Amino acid sequence: MAKRKKSRPKKGGNGLELNHAMVYVRDLAAALRFYGGQLGFKMVDEYPGAYARLMSPKGKVSIALHVAVAEQGVSSDGVRLYLEVKDLDGFCEKLQGEGVQFTKLPAMMPWGWRHAYLNDPDGHEISLYWAGRKRFEKTKMRRSASA
């Protein structure tokens, strides 16, 4: 029987690339303290009181924070931001020391990645995780997860 080749993302493709995620917020200052001060994103552009664009600490992706108008909701049901950090446990300990509340502390997930879950000041769900090279490999589910 022939051995199957591992499928990997094709380089180039159609040129599509994730540029940034837009997150609608109620309080831009609180969002900037969280994403900039606590998570370490760096300011790229700001329209005070209305909008800010920040670059991830490694400089590969940006996030835009946009103040929602009064009648606009900020709910992000069904969408979660995933932020990868190699020293997941150390980073989570740092955030806890700064008063950040977690909905789930770091734990190994059945798909083989280590995750922690928390919410930003507007309730947007965030997963901090470490997958390393597993990020581009086929997932192998396990029956149970251990911390």
N, C-alpha and C positions, 0 to 999 in steps of 0.2 A: 504494500500500500504506500502511495506517495505521501511524503511528509508535507503538511500544510505550512505555507509561509506565514509569518506573523504579518498582520496588516498594520501599517504605519501611516500616519497622515502624509499625504503627498505634499512635497514642497512646491510652492508656486501656486498650483491650482488656478482658481479664477481671480486671485488677487484679493479676495475678501479677508478682512482682518478685523477683529474686535478693536474698536477705537477707545470707547469709554462707556461707562454706565452712568445714566442720569438718575439721581436720587432726589426725590422731592421731599423737602423738609419744612417744618414750621418755624424753627429757630436756627438761622444760619450760624450764629455765633456758637451755639451748643454743638451743632454738627461739625464745625471747624475745630472745636476743642477735641471732639472725639476722633474724627478722621485724621486731623493734622497732629494734634498734640499727643493723643494716646496711641493711635495706630501708626503714626509716622509718615503720613502722606505729605508731600511738599507742594506748596502753593505755586500754581502756574499763572493763574489769571483770577481776578476778582472784580466783581461789580458790587461794591459794598451794600450789604443789606438785601441783596437779591440773588446773587449767583457767585459761585466759586468753582474753579477747576483745579484739581490736585493730581499730582503724579504719584504713582506708587513708589515706595521706598527704593525699589530696584530700578525704577524708571521705565517699566515696560507697558504699563496701562494707566490710564487716567480715570478719575471719577469726577463727575460734575454734581455739585450740590445746588439745587434750584429751589428758592422759596416758593411754596405753593400759594396760590391766591386763596382768599378766604373760603370760597365755596368749593375749592378743589381738595379732595382727600389726599392723604399721603400713604394710604395702604399699599402694601406690596405683596398681597396674598399671592402665593404661587411663585414668587421670585425670591431667591436667596443669593447674597453675594458670597463668593468663596475666595478667601485670601490665604495663600499658602505661605507658611513660615517654617523653616527647618527646625528651629528650637521652639517647637510648639509649647512644650511645658513651661519653659523659661519665660516665653512671651506672655503666656496666660497668667503666670505668677506675677509678672510685672504689672499687667492690667488689673489683676485683683488687688494688688497693693495700692493702685490708684483709684480704687473704689468701683471698678467695672464689675457688674453682676453678670454671671454666666447662667444660661439656662441648662447647659450640660458642660461639665468640665472635660478635659481631654480624655478620650477613650478610643480604643481600637474598634473600628466598625467592621461588620461582617464582610465588607468588600475589600478589606486590607489596608484602609487608610485610617490614620489617626485624626479625629475631629474634636473640636470644642465648638459650642454654639452659644451665641449671645445676640443681643439686640442693640441697635444704635439708639440714640436719644429719641427718635421718632418711631421706634418699634420695628424698623426694618431688620429682618433676620440675616445674621452673618454667621458663616462657618469659617473658623480658623482651622487649618488642617495642614498635614504633611503627608504627601504621597510620594515625593521624590520621583524616581524614574517609573514607578508604577502608574503614574498619571497617564502615560501613553501606552499602557499595556492592557490587554483584555482582562476584565475583572473576573476574579475567582471568588465566588461567594462562599463564606464559611457558615456553619450552622449556628454558632454562637460567638459573641464578641467578649473579649476580656479586657479589663482596664489596664 
